[in-house]
């Protein structure tokens, strides 16, 4: 499942995938894979991303259940 919330939060901070990757010490390809839903990041990486973007884990990574 694509992570459009991550892409949106990154865009709101006017950050490229490369910018975010440098901040959290991963490759741009890793950020791309997370946004595409091809990679499930570790909780440590999730927390790092959230800190850089100024959002919570729930904001970016919590999946709502469909009733």
C-alpha positions as CSV (number, residue, x, y, z in Angstrom):
1,X,0.0,0.0,0.0
2,X,1.4,3.4,-1.0
3,X,2.3,5.8,1.7
4,X,0.9,9.0,0.3
5,X,0.9,10.6,3.8
6,X,4.7,10.4,3.9
7,X,4.9,11.9,0.5
8,X,2.5,14.7,1.5
9,X,4.3,15.4,4.8
10,X,7.6,15.6,2.9
11,X,6.2,17.9,0.3
12,X,4.8,20.2,3.1
13,X,8.3,20.6,4.4
14,X,9.5,21.3,0.8
15,X,11.9,18.3,1.0
16,X,12.9,16.0,-1.8
17,X,13.3,12.3,-1.3
18,X,17.1,12.9,-1.3
19,X,16.8,15.6,1.4
20,X,14.8,13.4,3.7
21,X,17.1,10.4,3.1
22,X,20.1,12.5,4.1
23,X,18.4,13.6,7.3
24,X,17.6,10.1,8.4
25,X,20.8,8.5,7.0
26,X,19.3,6.2,4.4
27,X,19.4,6.2,0.6
28,X,16.9,8.0,-1.6
29,X,15.8,4.6,-2.9
30,X,14.8,3.6,0.6
31,X,12.5,6.7,0.9
32,X,11.1,6.0,-2.5
33,X,10.4,2.3,-1.6
34,X,8.6,3.4,1.6
35,X,6.4,5.8,-0.3
36,X,5.7,3.2,-3.0
37,X,4.8,0.6,-0.3
38,X,7.6,-1.7,-1.4
39,X,9.5,-1.5,1.9
40,X,8.4,-1.6,5.5
41,X,10.8,0.5,7.5
42,X,12.0,-0.4,11.0
43,X,10.4,1.4,13.9
44,X,13.7,3.3,14.5
45,X,13.6,4.6,10.9
46,X,9.9,5.5,11.2
47,X,10.6,7.5,14.4
48,X,13.5,9.3,12.7
49,X,11.4,10.2,9.7
50,X,8.6,11.5,12.0
51,X,11.0,13.6,14.0
52,X,12.5,15.2,10.8
53,X,9.0,15.9,9.4
54,X,7.5,17.0,12.7
55,X,4.7,14.5,12.7
56,X,3.7,11.5,14.8
57,X,3.9,7.8,13.9
58,X,0.1,7.7,13.7
59,X,0.2,10.6,11.2
60,X,2.4,8.6,8.8
61,X,2.2,5.0,9.5
62,X,-1.0,4.0,11.2
63,X,-3.4,2.2,8.8
64,X,-7.0,2.8,9.4
65,X,-9.2,-0.2,9.4
66,X,-12.1,-0.1,7.0
67,X,-15.4,-0.8,8.8
